[in-house]
Amino acid sequence: MLNTIMKTMGVSTLTKASKGSLVAIAAALLVSYAGYTGLQSHVASQAAKPAASTVRLQETGSTLLFPLFQAWVPAYKKVAPNVLITPAGTGSGVGIQDATSGAVQIGASDAFMSNGQLAKAPGILNIPLAISAQQIMYNLPGVKQNVHLKLTGNVIAQMFEGKIKYWNDPQVAKLNKGVKLPHLLVSPIHRIDGSGDTFLFTTFMTDTNPVWSQTVNLGTSVTWPQVQTSLGAVGNNGVVQQAQKVKGSIAYVGISWLDNGLKAGLGEALVQNKAGKFLLPTPATISAAAGQMIKQTPKDERLSLIYAPGANSYPIINYEYAIVNKKQASPAVATAVRNLLLWGISPTGGNKQMFMNKVHFLPLPASIAPLSRAQINEIK
């Protein structure tokens, strides 16, 4: 090798001393050459490695949860750039159906699945992500937006049953002394898509009206009473739009759409709770209701939080659920779903107050988060 280097350098005759110097130089060159070729091999091997492969996740369902997923998507892209999430607000009924059929990786629902549904779809998890609420809104000309009408569950039920036909009905007037109520037909607006909001509302109606359970009952889809002035809408956005158009309307609206409803000029009712107090859904009243109920949460986390006891408990609150199959299509997809949901329930991730405030949700309580984490870790 030394002779080759010498010939390359054009050297043929050397003194003993100069030859020794050249040996040292050549040795250094050999070391440098070896290092250079090693670096070349390392760079080449790194270039040959593929970038983290893209994983696509589809989420669909609850229009109440939809604004939260919309807020999560750009934030999570910074955490996991290779995970592309496509959210859609299609109603809780579709969310449950698509998650159980395998059409999507994550279904979103305000309603937990029943025993009957789970019997037909073994391996499906109902994972709480946060706590939300539902408010009752109305379009009542002449009543200022800062005047919150008082309504009981029983009165609301009778409006949806068509038994209370006008806003100045004696039952409504008795609850709202001093408020000038118009002689205006009541137009109840209900969801016509499979809806977790409908599940929450009809559960509250069942708890507060003596005949609702025998007539309408509860569910994500129900047969509504035949009322001439009633109207149907798709999604919370459709409900708000319909209510804005129709004077005399009353509707149940998921709290993530509260700001939209207020911007549309709708009023927000004070709803009577189990203790007889009339309340708005606020962080304090939602938290009070949650505090009364969450200790009953079972391992599978399927629990109604509607109509909690307590003087300061708002009556219509709930867990917001991710509906997920334990068995995903591949290990990569399973890992992506697990990591997203673990981030979603983390107080330093998707449960940060900045995300919760946007949609008027409460973070998952610290005592419940371990149950959700345990379920998430079952996803394989």
HELIX and SHEET records of a PDB file:
HELIX    1   1 LEU A    2  MET A    9  1                                   8    
HELIX    2   2 LYS A   16  ALA A   48  1                                  33    
HELIX    3   3 PHE A   66  VAL A   79  1                                  14    
HELIX    4   4 SER A   92  SER A  101  1                                  10    
HELIX    5   5 ASN A  115  LYS A  120  1                                   6    
HELIX    6   6 GLY A  153  GLU A  161  1                                   9    
HELIX    7   7 PRO A  170  LEU A  175  1                                   6    
HELIX    8   8 GLY A  196  THR A  208  1                                  13    
HELIX    9   9 TRP A  212  THR A  215  1                                   4    
HELIX   10  10 GLY A  235  LYS A  245  1                                  11    
HELIX   11  11 ILE A  255  TRP A  257  5                                   3    
HELIX   12  12 LEU A  258  LYS A  263  1                                   6    
HELIX   13  13 PRO A  283  MET A  293  1                                  11    
HELIX   14  14 ILE A  294  GLN A  296  5                                   3    
HELIX   15  15 PRO A  331  GLY A  344  1                                  14    
HELIX   16  16 GLN A  353  VAL A  359  1                                   7    
HELIX   17  17 ALA A  369  ILE A  376  1                                   8    
SHEET    1   A 8 VAL A  83  GLY A  89  0                                        
SHEET    2   A 8 VAL A  55  GLY A  61  1                                        
SHEET    3   A 8 ILE A 106  SER A 109  1                                        
SHEET    4   A 8 ILE A 317  ASN A 325 -1                                        
SHEET    5   A 8 ILE A 124  TYR A 138 -1                                        
SHEET    6   A 8 SER A 249  GLY A 254 -1                                        
SHEET    7   A 8 SER A 187  ARG A 191  1                                        
SHEET    8   A 8 LEU A 231  ALA A 233  1                                        
SHEET    1   B 6 VAL A  83  GLY A  89  0                                        
SHEET    2   B 6 VAL A  55  GLY A  61  1                                        
SHEET    3   B 6 ILE A 106  SER A 109  1                                        
SHEET    4   B 6 ILE A 317  ASN A 325 -1                                        
SHEET    5   B 6 ILE A 124  TYR A 138 -1                                        
SHEET    6   B 6 GLY A 267  GLU A 268 -1                                        
SHEET    1   C 6 VAL A  83  GLY A  89  0                                        
SHEET    2   C 6 VAL A  55  GLY A  61  1                                        
SHEET    3   C 6 ILE A 106  SER A 109  1                                        
SHEET    4   C 6 ILE A 317  ASN A 325 -1                                        
SHEET    5   C 6 ILE A 124  TYR A 138 -1                                        
SHEET    6   C 6 LEU A 362  PRO A 363 -1                                        
SHEET    1   D 3 LYS A 150  LEU A 151  0                                        
SHEET    2   D 3 LEU A 270  GLN A 272  1                                        
SHEET    3   D 3 PHE A 278  LEU A 279 -1                                        
END                                                                             
